[in-house]
Amino acid sequence: MKIFHSDPRSPSRKPYRPLNPASGRPVRASTPWVIAQVVAFALALAGTAFAVADLRLGEHGFDWTTVEQDRAHFRWTAEVINDTTQDVEVEVTVDLLDDDDAVIASDSTSATLAAGQRARVEHDGSLPFDRAADVVSFRFRLDPGPPNRGFRKEFVRTAN
């Protein structure tokens, strides 16, 4: 069964297009069909973006709690608000930043929220004291689980 119009290594330089197995003629993309597929895909992405826009971070904070031996301990809290009509799994992350806004360390946790629910997320963490001394600010990130993985919101505050 011949699948292609000509071998790409052939000196005849004929177009290298797949053949329709039923008719034996070269397959051509139907322009209206391609446009319809692109429009459908764009609408699906837009619908996802509108749904995810209702997922947000409310009150959030970060505080150093104790220093023990050579480790600095911290606690952060964040209120996650799900104003969507579906249950979502989210990952809340705090990035600890230096003077140049480079990430020194990150700490995250996951939570599942029902449609229309608000949840307070708390997490404790620690890092070596010499690295903690370089932290001057922090940034919160909210990353929904599948299918909205491409969405991310960031919130930056200066550490106290």
C-alpha positions as CSV (number, residue, x, y, z in Angstrom):
1,M,0.0,0.0,0.0
2,K,1.5,3.3,-1.1
3,I,1.1,5.9,1.7
4,F,2.9,8.9,0.2
5,H,2.8,10.6,-3.2
6,S,6.5,10.3,-3.7
7,D,9.6,9.3,-1.7
8,P,11.2,12.5,-0.2
9,R,14.6,11.2,-1.4
10,S,13.3,10.9,-5.0
11,P,14.9,13.1,-7.6
12,S,11.5,13.8,-9.1
13,R,10.8,16.5,-6.5
14,K,7.1,15.9,-6.4
15,P,5.2,17.2,-3.4
16,Y,5.5,14.9,-0.4
17,R,1.8,14.6,0.6
18,P,-0.1,11.8,2.2
19,L,-2.6,9.9,0.1
20,N,-6.2,9.2,0.9
21,P,-6.3,5.4,1.2
22,A,-9.9,5.3,-0.2
23,S,-9.4,7.4,-3.3
24,G,-5.6,7.2,-3.8
25,R,-5.5,11.0,-4.3
26,P,-3.4,13.4,-2.2
27,V,-5.0,14.6,1.0
28,R,-5.7,18.4,1.2
29,A,-6.6,20.2,4.3
30,S,-10.0,21.7,4.1
31,T,-9.6,25.4,5.0
32,P,-13.1,25.8,6.6
33,W,-12.5,22.6,8.7
34,V,-9.1,23.9,9.9
35,I,-10.5,27.3,10.8
36,A,-13.4,25.7,12.7
37,Q,-10.9,23.6,14.7
38,V,-8.8,26.6,15.6
39,V,-11.9,28.6,16.6
40,A,-13.2,25.7,18.8
41,F,-9.8,25.4,20.5
42,A,-9.6,29.2,21.1
43,L,-13.1,29.2,22.6
44,A,-12.2,26.3,24.9
45,L,-9.1,28.1,26.1
46,A,-11.1,31.3,26.7
47,G,-13.7,29.4,28.7
48,T,-11.0,27.9,30.9
49,A,-9.4,31.3,31.5
50,F,-12.7,32.9,32.5
51,A,-13.4,30.0,35.0
52,V,-9.9,30.2,36.5
53,A,-10.1,34.0,36.9
54,D,-12.5,33.3,39.8
55,L,-9.8,31.4,41.7
56,R,-7.8,33.8,43.8
57,L,-5.7,34.4,46.9
58,G,-7.2,36.4,49.7
59,E,-5.4,37.4,52.9
60,H,-1.9,36.0,53.1
61,G,1.1,36.4,55.3
62,F,4.6,35.2,56.2
63,D,6.5,35.3,59.5
64,W,9.7,34.0,60.9
65,T,8.9,32.0,64.1
66,T,12.1,30.6,65.7
67,V,15.8,30.0,65.2
68,E,17.0,26.6,66.4
69,Q,20.6,25.6,66.1
70,D,21.5,26.6,62.5
71,R,18.0,26.6,61.1
72,A,15.4,29.4,60.8
73,H,11.8,28.3,61.0
74,F,8.8,30.1,59.4
75,R,5.1,29.9,59.1
76,W,3.0,31.2,56.2
77,T,-0.8,31.4,55.8
78,A,-3.0,32.1,52.8
79,E,-6.7,32.2,52.2
80,V,-7.7,30.6,48.9
81,I,-11.0,31.6,47.3
82,N,-12.7,29.4,44.8
83,D,-15.6,31.4,43.2
84,T,-15.8,28.9,40.3
85,T,-18.6,26.4,39.8
86,Q,-16.3,23.4,40.1
87,D,-14.1,21.7,42.7
88,V,-10.4,22.5,42.2
89,E,-7.1,21.3,43.5
90,V,-4.6,24.1,44.1
91,E,-1.0,24.3,45.0
92,V,-0.1,27.4,47.1
93,T,3.6,28.3,47.1
94,V,5.6,31.0,48.9
95,D,8.9,31.9,47.2
96,L,11.5,33.5,49.5
97,L,13.4,36.2,47.6
98,D,16.7,38.0,47.9
99,D,17.6,41.6,47.0
100,D,17.5,40.8,43.3
101,D,14.2,39.0,43.5
102,A,15.9,35.7,42.9
103,V,14.3,32.7,44.6
104,I,16.3,31.5,47.6
105,A,13.8,28.8,48.6
106,S,10.3,27.8,47.9
107,D,7.7,26.1,50.2
108,S,4.4,24.8,49.0
109,T,1.4,22.8,49.9
110,S,-1.8,21.5,48.1
111,A,-5.4,21.9,49.0
112,T,-8.7,20.8,47.5
113,L,-11.6,23.3,47.5
114,A,-15.2,22.7,46.7
115,A,-17.1,25.1,44.3
116,G,-17.7,28.4,46.0
117,Q,-15.5,27.6,49.0
118,R,-12.9,29.6,50.9
119,A,-10.1,27.8,52.7
120,R,-7.2,28.9,54.9
121,V,-4.0,27.2,54.2
122,E,-1.2,27.2,56.8
123,H,2.3,25.7,56.4
124,D,5.5,25.5,58.5
125,G,8.9,25.3,57.0
126,S,12.6,26.0,57.6
127,L,15.8,26.6,55.9
128,P,19.5,27.0,56.9
129,F,20.1,30.2,58.8
130,D,22.8,31.4,56.4
131,R,20.3,31.2,53.5
132,A,17.5,32.8,55.6
133,A,19.7,35.8,56.3
134,D,19.5,36.7,52.6
135,V,15.7,36.7,52.4
136,V,14.3,40.3,52.0
137,S,10.8,39.6,50.5
138,F,8.5,36.9,49.5
139,R,6.0,36.0,46.7
140,F,2.9,33.9,46.9
141,R,1.9,31.8,43.9
142,L,-1.4,30.0,43.3
143,D,-1.3,27.1,40.8
144,P,-4.5,25.2,40.0
145,G,-4.2,21.5,39.4
146,P,-5.2,19.9,36.0
147,P,-6.8,20.9,33.7
148,N,-5.9,24.6,34.3
149,R,-2.1,24.0,34.8
150,G,-1.1,27.0,32.6
151,F,-2.7,29.5,35.0
152,R,-0.6,31.2,37.7
153,K,-1.2,34.2,39.9
154,E,1.7,35.8,41.9
155,F,1.5,38.2,44.8
156,V,4.7,39.9,46.1
157,R,5.2,41.5,49.5
158,T,8.3,42.7,51.4
159,A,9.2,40.5,54.4
160,N,8.8,42.0,57.9
